[in-house]
């Protein structure tokens, strides 16, 4: 009964989304207030229907309803409750439903929080979101229905891929998807603005919080995904330049550019056409990223399905959404007026530079990701590009980006002089110089040294920016405190996010100096790595809920003092005939000690074990920095300007009437 | 600053950004592209010793054994595409899904003596899944069509030739 209810709710949501896509658009063009008022109501209704549908699927998974094919294929009675719930989105059908549900929640959020928008703009935004939602709900219903039944129902399910049975994966997909889908809102605003033929400062101010919110989720999602691969895949790496990872990085890069260029629209009414294009591009990359990868066109470990019907549907849908929006852009963009003038050396000038560099990095990553599949499609040659390619192309572009990042927030708008800015940053430059010298002596290779120096530069200049605004140490602390309280939170948010980037880069630079050893030892034998002595003291079998495990005990000592005891293990899942490696990590926030248990060799009387030992300096900073970046974004969202005071449209003579 | 000169600045900045990106990409492509090769291709046209390639095929059953070089374990196994086999030496922990008789991709360089020194060994998440390159190569050499059932046991592969590969069932269409 329940799965049918879920299926019905999904179908109902699809119908409401179709209505939501068409009626408000008609209403907005005829200026019919009643039709426009339908938009928020339909958006909220669609959101409730999809949440119901998703709840039904979770209910089926929890109650072990194996007559539902999706549950039978991905769940099992013996699976722990948490993974029964998270298993719902660990497969193709469930993840499409999750995707659609998050999109409907975005629509509902625009309906609920967008009350200060002009009703025509709100109606159009919700209509665009409805159109995208209708397409994907139809995809879900027709080609990948999560509620499809099997007859006869099996007694037990086949269970989930053991690699996915992990708490990190429980929350990674929903957060990442929220980031991907969140960029649908700026996209809808861009399309609505193109239909209206009007982009102004108020538009920039409306669209920016949505872009920042999506960016925060995407940042968190990428950081979590990287952390997951670090401790689950057990290779000691954190980023593999896998097509799926690149598919999340590409929209992040354009999304970051969008968050910055929208500032220029808001403050100076310049870069309008470019911002609209970025909003369209970011969502297009999110869409193609999620679905091209999931449809198996890019050969990747994450591909769930290789079903041609799905592929054709998805390609058609992508062509419609991306092609349609670009066509609209091509027709309407020339009508948008260009805005304020600015000198090359100014805040706007540096934001333009930021956009150029971010988009160049994006182009490089896109080329590296798409080149191999195109080569095999066109010429039948099988090639791959990996870490060396991406390192050689992205790092030289990222370093100037970081250098300019230090200057950006200090620059006045419109026209600036270099000298006053440099004078305010002199101590940051000195600290960077010292860091450069220290790094040169401490680190191997030139690129990590440069990365360390630029990261220190970014962090110091963020601190300098805040200190300058507070007049810290130039007037009594009490007055600085007063200034801090009246300073907009967005300023703190930006400085914190920038410092977060610096911390991430320091983590990456530290990881490039990581040391590792692979050893084969008897129980009781010791090995040295990075000044620590690692002793394998014990290896014991253990029982889990749906697996058996072999657990090792490794004592790590520094100069004879016990630092930590690691318990890496190897799990064997009987139902899937699969083994997984459980990494043991000890961190003191400055470095990770990372141990992996490998194969067992030799006879039973005298076995030896393969161990992989890693010493990863500054590794936790990468994820910590990601969280700090997202926190900075969230802080700027809590700014008073975003919450109160409905932005007014500029009082231009309304001559651009849309036919 | 007039509109025209601003546009000029923007165009110049864009050219520099995208131009350097293109230059970096082309430069990196010329040295960092990794080609996929099957063992028979390695035999007929060995790549230069400093060139990283991806070697793919099936792990010959019974060929996996371990050696210990200065406390570090070295896994040694043969990879075959049915025409020829290449011996792979890998210092490290084999992935959890590595099995004899199943497909594998090894990344590394070919030694002058014809053995392969792997820096990375990849076996995919799903045990029924075969890397696309490997399946393609096996199909091309006529050993196996992935659409018609499981791969034959790799132990028999070196003795198999294209002529006695399993015939495609006539009734089935792709």
Interface residues (C-beta under 8 A of the other chain):
Chain A: X161 X163 X299 X301 X338 X341 X342 X343 X344 X349 X352 X353 X356 X357 X359 X360 X361 X363 X364 X367 X368 X371 X381 X382 X383 X384 X385 X386 X388 X389 X392 X393 X396 X397 X415 X517 X518 X519 X520 X521 X527 X570 X576 X577 X578 X579 X580 X581 X596 X598 X599 X601 X610 X612
Chain B: X1 X2 X3 X6 X9 X10 X13 X14 X16 X17 X18 X20 X21 X24 X25 X27 X28 X29 X31 X32 X33 X34 X35 X36 X54 X66 X68 X71 X72 X73 X91 X92 X93 X94 X96 X97 X107 X124 X125 X126 X127 X131 X132 X133 X136
